[in-house]
């Protein structure tokens, strides 16, 4: 996947990030995984946005950043990506990571 990922193929960027995160076929390296998830996420790949959100929320392979984690989950949720919709819903229920002034019903929950 790396050759295709380095050539800019979005799905390959996501797949290589996943391999790097899990150590499948390549040495496990969450820093590299975060970089390739970022490349795919910034091109609108919902699965990569969801994975990158988790990396930000838990500080995996990059510094913990709750705002960025929520932002990437929202981007994926807006594309009807169920895991991100569930994550946003859970954060709203648990009052986690969502600023108080933004706790109104999220569009992701009604899509």
C-alpha positions as CSV (number, residue, x, y, z in Angstrom):
1,X,0.0,0.0,0.0
2,X,2.8,2.4,0.7
3,X,3.8,3.0,-2.9
4,X,0.2,3.8,-3.8
5,X,-0.2,5.9,-0.6
6,X,2.9,7.9,-1.5
7,X,1.5,8.5,-4.9
8,X,-1.6,10.1,-3.3
9,X,-4.2,7.4,-3.6
10,X,-6.6,8.1,-0.7
11,X,-7.8,4.6,-0.1
12,X,-4.1,3.4,0.0
13,X,-3.2,6.1,2.4
14,X,-6.0,4.9,4.8
15,X,-5.0,1.2,4.3
16,X,-1.3,1.9,4.8
17,X,-2.1,3.9,8.0
18,X,-4.2,0.9,9.2
19,X,-1.4,-1.5,8.5
20,X,1.1,0.8,10.3
21,X,-1.2,1.1,13.3
22,X,-1.6,-2.6,13.6
23,X,1.8,-3.7,12.5
24,X,0.4,-5.8,9.7
25,X,3.1,-6.3,7.0
26,X,5.1,-3.4,8.3
27,X,6.6,-2.5,11.7
28,X,4.0,-1.0,14.0
29,X,4.4,2.8,14.0
30,X,1.6,5.0,15.2
31,X,3.4,8.2,14.2
32,X,3.5,7.0,10.5
33,X,-0.1,5.8,10.9
34,X,-1.2,9.2,12.1
35,X,0.5,10.9,9.2
36,X,-1.1,8.7,6.6
37,X,-4.5,8.9,8.3
38,X,-4.1,12.7,8.1
39,X,-3.4,12.6,4.4
40,X,-6.5,10.6,3.7
41,X,-8.7,12.4,6.2
42,X,-7.9,15.8,4.7
43,X,-9.1,14.5,1.4
44,X,-12.4,13.6,2.9
45,X,-12.0,9.8,3.6
46,X,-14.5,9.2,6.4
47,X,-12.8,6.0,7.7
48,X,-9.6,7.9,8.0
49,X,-11.3,10.8,9.6
50,X,-12.8,8.5,12.2
51,X,-9.4,6.8,12.9
52,X,-7.6,10.1,13.1
53,X,-10.2,11.4,15.5
54,X,-9.5,8.5,17.8
55,X,-5.8,9.1,17.5
56,X,-6.3,12.7,18.5
57,X,-8.7,11.9,21.4
58,X,-6.3,9.3,22.9
59,X,-3.0,10.8,21.9
60,X,-1.9,7.9,19.7
61,X,1.0,8.8,17.4
62,X,0.5,12.5,17.9
63,X,-0.3,14.9,20.8
64,X,-3.7,14.5,22.4
65,X,-6.1,17.2,21.0
66,X,-9.7,16.9,21.9
67,X,-10.9,19.7,19.6
68,X,-9.3,18.0,16.6
69,X,-10.7,14.7,17.6
70,X,-14.2,16.0,17.8
71,X,-13.7,18.0,14.5
72,X,-12.6,14.9,12.6
73,X,-15.4,12.8,14.1
74,X,-17.8,15.5,13.0
75,X,-16.4,15.5,9.5
76,X,-16.9,11.7,9.2
77,X,-20.3,11.8,10.9
78,X,-21.5,14.4,8.4
79,X,-20.7,11.8,5.7
80,X,-23.0,9.3,7.6
81,X,-20.1,7.3,8.9
82,X,-21.8,5.2,11.7
83,X,-18.8,4.8,14.0
84,X,-18.3,8.6,14.1
85,X,-22.0,9.3,14.5
86,X,-21.9,6.9,17.5
87,X,-18.8,8.6,18.9
88,X,-20.4,12.0,18.7
89,X,-23.6,10.7,20.2
90,X,-21.7,9.2,23.1
91,X,-19.7,12.4,23.7
92,X,-23.0,14.3,23.8
93,X,-24.5,11.9,26.3
94,X,-21.4,11.8,28.4
95,X,-20.8,15.6,28.1
96,X,-17.3,14.7,26.9
97,X,-15.2,16.8,24.5
98,X,-18.2,18.9,23.3
99,X,-18.1,22.5,24.4
100,X,-21.2,23.5,26.5
101,X,-22.4,26.0,23.9
102,X,-22.3,23.3,21.2
103,X,-24.3,20.6,23.0
104,X,-27.5,21.2,21.0
105,X,-28.7,18.2,19.1
106,X,-26.0,17.4,16.5
107,X,-27.0,17.1,12.8
108,X,-25.0,13.8,12.8
109,X,-27.6,12.2,15.1
110,X,-30.5,12.9,12.8
111,X,-28.9,12.0,9.5
